[in-house]
């Protein structure tokens, strides 16, 4: 609206009133800016704290994984010579040179020693990667779900073939009652229910379950029947002890027949497929959406470090004698 104010008294009153409004507006705006700056500061501080925590966890988890892998660089084949540390190159050559048959073929060649070392070392690398990842899995459960070291470990006693008791350990455990955060506990319980339904666990059986036990593997390509039977026995014991058994495979390498058999035996099986967006089938979706830690992102962030460490181990294994 446009108008003219000719009376100076009205002009003064009008100006004073509007200046007052402007001042009030300015005060409110400044107050808002101060609050906004405080909010931004808190967000930045929170982000910095989260980034620092992420960095600390990365460093801790990397060491947990890499420590067993580094051991592989010192692997030495035993050549049937007992349970010692293995034979050095010179000891191998002395052993084979004393054997007429092997010496005729020249099998005391340093390259033969390197081949033996590489073959055994490859198996050792896979085994040690599995051990490292199993340990990290437990650490993540502790850190993300607020569990104690005692809570995430589980074992039971069984009678051996000789009638003696032996203690069997599974890789990890999540007891529902010990998750302190109610939302996290509810989220985990809902995942348990969906997992149990997916493998056909009876509702009455599920109602008695108090948590989940895990077998963590880097891959499962072997069709070793002894190993499968042991896992199936573990699953039966887990249900008797009121736990849902879950196999968490970190790679996509699992034989399809084994997958079918384990699920038929009421194992929940997670595999290392990225991008499924299904915590009932993917280990990484389960870790991100249910546990609350993005394990795939951890591996992605640190893959250059992992590559470098594996390269060092391979270089050591593929030479006749470690330098």
C-alpha angles and dihedrals in degrees: 000000000000122000141150124241109204101167108082091209091059089045092055093048092047093049094048092049093050094044087056091053091048091051092049090048091049091050092050091047093050090048089051091049091051090050091046092050089050090050092048090048091051092048091050092047091047091049091048090049091049091047091050091049090048091051092048092049091047091053092047095046092046092055091047090054099039100046095073092040093055089058089068092070089070095050115136124184116242100211091209093305100132131263100313129120093283132255127297119224094264092049091049092051092048090050094049095041089057089056109079094202096052092041091054089059093043093240090151086080113132089232089061088054089049090051092052091047092049094047094051092039093055090057089046092052092055091046094048093046087055092050092048094048092047089056093047090050090058092046092052092050089052096046098040101039098034095243128154123241088251092052094056095051125078137177139161137196124246135176114253126217089267092056094252123126118248130185118235121198129205120203104248145351137203113197107196096214092058097056100103098199111079095209092049090047092050092047091052093046091051089052090050091052093049091046092049091049090050093058095039102254111171115250093236090053092049092050088063095051116111101184147323134282120204137211107200119202133173088217140334113219099135121096092205103158092201091058093046092050090050091052092049090050089050090053092052090050091047091057091047088052091048099255133125109232116225129181111208110197114191098199129048088243108113128127111248093225090055091049091053093045095049094049089048087055089054097258115145103224124200120187132199098255113138122214101025093117087212118118090190091064109020124068091206095049089049092051093047102040103031107025094033101233125106101224093172090056089050091055091044092051092049103035094111091056091046091049091051094050093047090048090055091050093048092049089053093047095047095056121077092239128021112243 
